[in-house]
Amino acid sequence: MNFPDFYEQAPVVLTHDPFAATLGAARDGVLEYHYEDAVRLAGHSCPTVAGAFLMGRAALAALYPNEPAERGAIAVHMPAPENDGTTGVVAQVLTLLTGAAADNGFHGIQGRFKRKGLLSFADRREGDAITFKRLDTGTSVAVSLDVSLVPSDPAQGGRLAAILQDSADESQRAAFAEAWQERVRRLLLEFADDPRVIRLSTVQ
């Protein structure tokens, strides 16, 4: 597909999914998730999608420091209602990485491989940190995102206004798209491991 080249340079999330192994969907149940997968899911690439991908990566690495994360064995709690801002978009990317699904998820087979109910939403905004919990050990981490260190091009507001008003020419549209993806590139390649951007803490 005709994605920007930097997508291939973005971090990769390695997981092990016993259900995938059981069904023969992936050899040994090993599933690698690339940023392109999140883009295909969302249908677009933006700091929210990239940030969700990086938050999920950080949480899984913290919960499983010496092995691939066990997909389908992690509960995710979103700190806001699903229709609040970008909460739903972030949750979809995290479902991709963790397998955690809301009430419409897979109900399992005789108590195994259940994904339904592993993704939950707060009734009202509780803050910004998303909680990830290992079901086997109970270990939990909280992750939040601060993209203020990756500012957008100051000219983007005017370009977007022109695009939305159907008055932008091709050069403005191209400049907007290039600057938009440049911010995503910086987030993925320069700030993926920056604790000021991807803020992670252990939950007691």
N, C-alpha and C positions, 0 to 999 in steps of 0.2 A: 504494500500500500504506500501511497505517497505521503508519508509522515515526515516531519522535520528530522534531520539526521540525528539530532541530539537525543531523541527518544531512545535510541539504541544504547546510548551511553548512560542512561539513568540507572539507578540501583535496581536490583532484582530481588524479589521476595521469594524465598524457597520454602515450600511447605510440604507436609506429608499428610495425605488424606486417606485414612483407612477405608472409607466407603468407595473412593475411586479405585483403590487396590482390589477390593472385594468384587467390584463390578468389571474389573479389567479395563477401566477407563484410562488409566495411566500406569505405566510399569512401576511396580513397587509402591504405587500411590504417590509418587513424587510429582508435585505440581509447581512449576515456576511461573510467577506472575511478573510481567514486565509492565512498564508504564503504558505501552500501547494497549494492553488489555483493559486498563482503566479508561483510556480514551475511547476505545470501542464501546465499552459499557455506557459511558456518559454521553457519547456522541460529540464530545468537545474536549478541549484541553484548556485548563485555566488554573490559577493558583489554588482554587478550592479543590479541584480534582487532584492536582499534584500534591497539595498539602495533605489531603486525606490518604493518599498512597504512602507518603512519607511517615505520617502518624501511625498508620497500620504497621509499616515496616519497623519503626522504632519500638512499638509495643510488643510485637512478636519477638523481636530480638531480645528484649528485656525479659520476657516471660520464658523464652527458650534459648538461653545464652550459648548452649553447646550443641544444639541440634536443630533440625528444621522444626518449625512450629507445627503443632498437630491441628490441622484444619478440621473444624467441626467439634472441637473440644474447648472452645473459647466463648465466653459470654461477653457481649459488648453492650454497654449502657451509654446512650446518648444523653447529654445534659440539657436537652430541650425537646419540645414536641416535634414530631416528624415533619410538620408543615411550617416550622419556624425557620425562616431564612434558608440557608444552604444545608440544614441538618439532614434532609432527605438525600441530597446528593452525596454528602460525606458518608452516610450510612450505607448507601449502595456500594460504594467503593470498598468499605470495610467488610461488607458481606462477601464480596468477591474474594478478599484476602483471607478471611477467617472462617467463612461458611456460616457464621451466625446469621440467622434469619428471624424475622418477626413472626406473627401468628400465621402468615401465609406460607411459611417454610415447610420443608419436608418433615413429616411426622415420625420418621424412623421405621425400623423393622424390628418388631418384638423388643422394643426398648433400646435398640442400638441405632447409631448413625442419625440420631434426631438432630435436626437443625432448628425446628420450630421453637420459638420462644427464647432463643439465645440472644436475640437483638431486642433491646427494650429502649423506650423513650421516656423522658421525664414528662410529667404532666404540665410543668411550667419550667422556664429556664432556671437551671441550677448553677450556671457558671459556664465555663468554656471547656473544661477538661472532660475527655471521653475516657470511660473506665473499661479496661480489658481484664478479664478474670479467667485463669486456667481452672477448668472444672475438676481436674484430678487433684491439684494441690491447693486450690483456693488462693494462690498467689495473684495479686492484682496490681496493676499499674494504671496511672492516669496520664493522659497525653493531651496537650493542647498545642495550638499553632499560633505563631505571631509572625506575620509576613511584613511587618513594618520595616524590617531591615532590608527588604527587597522591594524598594519603591517602584512605582510605575513611571513611565515617561510622562512628564507634565503635559505634553501635547495630546495625550490620549483622550482627555475629556472632550476637546474640540473635535477630534477625529470621529469619536463615537457619536457625538451629536450630529455631525454631518451625515454619517452613515444612517442613523435612525431617521433622519429627515429626508433621506434619499437625495441628498445634495452633494454627496462625496464623489470625487472623481476617482479613477483607478489608482492614482498615486497615493491618495489619502487612504483608500482601502488597504492597499499593500503596506503602507507605513504602519497603519493600525495593527494589522495582523502580525507583521514582523516584530513590532514592539511588544505586542501581547505575548507572543511565544518566547521572546527574549527574556521576559520576566519569569516565565515558567522554566526556561532553561537554567537561569541562575538559581532558582529555588531548588531544582532537582540536582544540579551538578555542583553548585558552590555552597549550598546551605543544608544539604540533606542530613548532615551530622552535626549541625550547629545547635547546641543546647539552648541558645537564645531564640531560635526559631521553632525547633521541635522540642517542646518542653515536656519532659518526662519525670514522673515522680512515683515512688512506691506508695501503695495504699495500704494502710495498716488495718 
